[in-house]
Amino acid sequence: MTAPISRDDVAHVARLARLTLTDEELDTFTGQLASILDHAADVEALDLDDVAPTSHPYPLENVVRPDEVRPCLDRDEVLAEAPSAEDGMFRVPPVLGEAP
């Protein structure tokens, strides 16, 4: 088992992540991170030689409905209800300073 994580280790990681933590936060996060690392060590200690790699514990299948042609809304009616429309499309405000 590795050495328990110290308050200084958490402070160092916080500095690397450019986080400013109070003394109270350092104490809280040290305990929480120690618990997480203990759990990770428990998982690492498991014998998984007979366990096949998987991306999900249950077999899953995509459930899709068949494509069926169905009536839809009339384009002109929908655009008539829009606050602003232009050339058969919705007109929206510029994003991130782009020209309209």
C-alpha positions in Angstrom: 0.0 0.0 0.0 1.2 3.5 -0.8 1.8 6.2 1.8 -1.3 8.1 2.8 -1.7 11.5 1.0 -0.6 14.5 3.1 -2.1 17.9 3.4 1.1 19.2 1.6 0.4 16.8 -1.3 -3.1 18.2 -1.7 -1.8 21.8 -1.5 0.8 21.0 -4.2 -1.8 19.5 -6.5 -4.0 22.5 -5.9 -1.2 24.8 -6.8 -0.6 22.8 -10.0 -4.3 23.2 -10.8 -4.1 26.9 -10.0 -6.6 26.5 -7.2 -6.6 28.7 -4.1 -7.8 26.6 -1.1 -8.4 27.7 2.4 -6.9 25.8 5.3 -10.4 24.3 6.0 -10.7 23.2 2.3 -7.3 21.7 2.4 -8.2 19.6 5.5 -11.6 18.5 3.9 -10.0 17.7 0.5 -7.1 15.8 2.1 -9.6 13.4 3.8 -11.7 13.1 0.7 -8.8 12.4 -1.6 -7.4 9.9 0.8 -10.7 8.0 0.8 -10.7 8.0 -3.0 -7.2 6.8 -3.2 -7.9 4.0 -0.7 -10.9 2.9 -2.8 -8.7 2.9 -5.9 -6.1 0.8 -4.1 -8.9 -1.7 -3.1 -10.0 -1.9 -6.8 -6.4 -2.3 -7.9 -5.9 -5.2 -5.5 -8.7 -7.3 -7.1 -7.9 -10.4 -9.1 -9.4 -9.6 -12.5 -7.5 -12.2 -14.6 -10.7 -14.0 -15.5 -12.8 -10.9 -16.1 -13.1 -9.9 -19.8 -12.6 -6.2 -20.6 -15.9 -4.4 -21.2 -17.2 -0.9 -21.6 -20.4 -1.6 -19.8 -21.4 -4.2 -17.2 -24.7 -5.1 -19.0 -25.1 -6.1 -22.6 -26.8 -3.2 -24.4 -28.3 -2.8 -27.8 -29.4 0.4 -29.5 -33.2 0.6 -29.6 -34.3 2.5 -32.6 -37.7 3.0 -34.1 -38.2 2.4 -37.8 -38.2 5.4 -40.0 -41.7 6.3 -41.0 -42.9 9.2 -43.1 -45.2 11.3 -40.9 -46.8 14.7 -41.4 -44.8 17.6 -40.1 -45.4 21.3 -39.6 -45.7 23.6 -42.5 -42.5 25.6 -43.0 -44.2 28.9 -43.8 -46.5 28.6 -40.7 -43.5 27.9 -38.4 -41.5 30.8 -39.8 -44.5 33.1 -39.5 -44.5 32.5 -35.8 -40.7 33.2 -35.4 -39.6 36.5 -34.1 -37.4 37.0 -37.1 -37.0 35.0 -40.4 -35.1 35.6 -43.5 -34.8 33.6 -46.8 -36.9 30.7 -45.4 -34.7 30.4 -42.3 -34.8 31.6 -38.7 -32.8 34.7 -38.2 -30.9 34.8 -34.9 -28.7 37.4 -33.3 -24.9 37.3 -34.2 -22.8 35.1 -32.0 -19.4 36.2 -30.5 -19.3 39.5 -32.4 -19.8 38.0 -35.9 -21.2 40.3 -38.5 -24.9 39.6 -39.2 
